Amino acid sequence: MSFSRGPKEPVPEVETNVWSCTSDDCAGWMRESYSFEKEPTCPLCKSAMKQEVRVLPELS
């Protein structure tokens, strides 16, 4: 059995709403669609989070 090591298809990227940690010392963020709270706190440091738009790989 052989595995192809050729180029993979590029994953399309789309603008995505995310929650981003407001702490300068933390790089935490999450996709808005994966948040269970209306205004979540950072799961890493418990700081407040703000909404942003990032260009991320599209999830199928």
Backbone as CSV, one residue per row, in Angstrom:
resi,resn,N_x,N_y,N_z,CA_x,CA_y,CA_z,C_x,C_y,C_z
1,MET,0.848,-1.176,0.000,0.000,0.000,0.000,0.893,1.238,0.000
2,SER,0.606,2.169,-0.873,1.410,3.393,-0.924,0.530,4.606,-0.653
3,PHE,1.148,5.605,-0.091,0.445,6.844,0.222,0.976,7.949,-0.668
4,SER,0.077,8.749,-1.195,0.478,9.852,-2.060,1.083,10.980,-1.235
5,ARG,2.232,11.451,-1.634,2.866,12.583,-0.955,2.791,13.832,-1.825
6,GLY,1.921,13.786,-2.822,1.776,14.912,-3.735,1.105,16.097,-3.052
7,PRO,0.973,17.197,-3.758,0.350,18.389,-3.177,-1.107,18.121,-2.803
8,LYS,-1.503,18.629,-1.644,-2.884,18.472,-1.192,-3.722,19.610,-1.749
9,GLU,-5.029,19.374,-1.834,-5.915,20.439,-2.286,-5.904,21.559,-1.264
10,PRO,-5.853,22.814,-1.715,-5.886,23.921,-0.749,-7.242,23.990,-0.058
11,VAL,-7.214,24.304,1.234,-8.448,24.441,1.998,-8.947,25.869,1.816
12,PRO,-10.196,26.048,1.383,-10.702,27.413,1.206,-10.762,28.151,2.543
13,GLU,-10.424,29.435,2.522,-10.475,30.246,3.732,-11.630,31.235,3.618
14,VAL,-12.303,31.459,4.731,-13.463,32.349,4.752,-13.372,33.283,5.954
15,GLU,-14.017,34.447,5.847,-14.098,35.351,6.985,-15.012,34.700,8.021
16,THR,-14.539,34.627,9.256,-15.233,33.907,10.312,-15.333,34.782,11.556
17,ASN,-16.507,34.845,12.167,-16.666,35.569,13.426,-16.052,34.753,14.549
18,VAL,-15.202,35.403,15.350,-14.551,34.725,16.466,-14.638,35.597,17.716
19,TRP,-14.437,34.958,18.863,-14.231,35.652,20.132,-12.734,35.623,20.395
20,SER,-12.156,36.778,20.724,-10.727,36.884,20.957,-10.484,37.436,22.362
21,CYS,-9.529,36.861,23.089,-9.220,37.288,24.447,-8.701,38.726,24.447
22,THR,-9.135,39.524,25.418,-8.707,40.917,25.506,-7.400,41.082,26.270
23,SER,-6.911,40.031,26.915,-5.663,40.113,27.672,-4.457,40.141,26.735
24,ASP,-3.530,41.073,26.979,-2.323,41.166,26.160,-1.411,39.957,26.342
25,ASP,-1.551,39.252,27.459,-0.680,38.116,27.767,-1.247,36.781,27.273
26,CYS,-2.412,36.805,26.641,-3.080,35.564,26.236,-3.440,35.636,24.753
27,ALA,-3.265,34.536,24.052,-3.596,34.474,22.623,-4.864,33.656,22.381
28,GLY,-5.690,33.480,23.424,-6.881,32.645,23.304,-7.921,33.220,22.362
29,TRP,-8.579,32.339,21.610,-9.691,32.727,20.755,-10.518,31.489,20.447
30,MET,-11.756,31.704,20.004,-12.616,30.585,19.587,-13.590,31.068,18.527
31,ARG,-13.981,30.139,17.678,-15.003,30.463,16.679,-16.306,30.785,17.402
32,GLU,-16.990,31.833,16.927,-18.250,32.243,17.551,-19.266,31.104,17.542
33,SER,-19.277,30.318,16.476,-20.248,29.231,16.360,-19.977,28.098,17.354
34,TYR,-18.810,28.080,17.995,-18.481,27.048,18.977,-18.644,27.544,20.406
35,SER,-19.122,28.772,20.567,-19.314,29.340,21.894,-20.724,29.034,22.382
36,PHE,-20.831,28.650,23.659,-22.143,28.344,24.226,-22.730,29.531,24.976
37,GLU,-21.929,30.570,25.222,-22.382,31.722,25.992,-22.550,32.933,25.092
38,LYS,-23.429,33.865,25.514,-23.648,35.087,24.750,-22.391,35.956,24.769
39,GLU,-21.737,36.054,25.924,-20.473,36.786,26.057,-19.510,35.913,26.861
40,PRO,-18.767,35.050,26.181,-17.906,34.093,26.889,-16.695,34.750,27.547
41,THR,-16.160,34.075,28.557,-14.866,34.454,29.118,-13.827,33.511,28.514
42,CYS,-12.586,33.957,28.492,-11.522,33.163,27.885,-11.360,31.846,28.643
43,PRO,-11.386,30.710,27.938,-11.218,29.414,28.617,-9.800,29.206,29.149
44,LEU,-8.844,30.001,28.667,-7.457,29.841,29.106,-7.127,30.690,30.331
45,CYS,-7.571,31.966,30.335,-7.174,32.861,31.429,-8.349,33.532,32.129
46,LYS,-9.576,33.260,31.669,-10.805,33.791,32.277,-10.992,35.294,32.083
47,SER,-10.248,35.921,31.163,-10.436,37.341,30.866,-11.655,37.515,29.967
48,ALA,-12.087,38.766,29.807,-13.187,39.078,28.891,-12.728,38.818,27.462
49,MET,-13.713,38.601,26.585,-13.401,38.375,25.180,-14.164,39.389,24.345
50,LYS,-13.617,39.699,23.157,-14.279,40.624,22.240,-14.475,39.943,20.898
51,GLN,-15.468,40.411,20.144,-15.736,39.823,18.839,-14.801,40.402,17.799
52,GLU,-14.326,39.535,16.901,-13.463,39.914,15.787,-13.865,39.082,14.583
53,VAL,-13.326,39.460,13.432,-13.478,38.656,12.217,-12.077,38.256,11.782
54,ARG,-11.874,36.954,11.559,-10.582,36.428,11.103,-10.812,35.604,9.852
55,VAL,-9.790,35.506,9.021,-9.843,34.641,7.839,-9.256,33.298,8.260
56,LEU,-10.129,32.284,8.292,-9.756,30.955,8.785,-10.118,29.893,7.760
57,PRO,-9.487,28.721,7.859,-9.890,27.612,6.983,-11.366,27.267,7.200
58,GLU,-12.056,27.023,6.104,-13.482,26.691,6.171,-13.649,25.292,6.756
59,LEU,-14.584,25.155,7.692,-14.899,23.843,8.252,-16.052,23.248,7.465
60,SER,-15.953,21.961,7.186,-17.035,21.323,6.412,-18.056,20.713,7.332
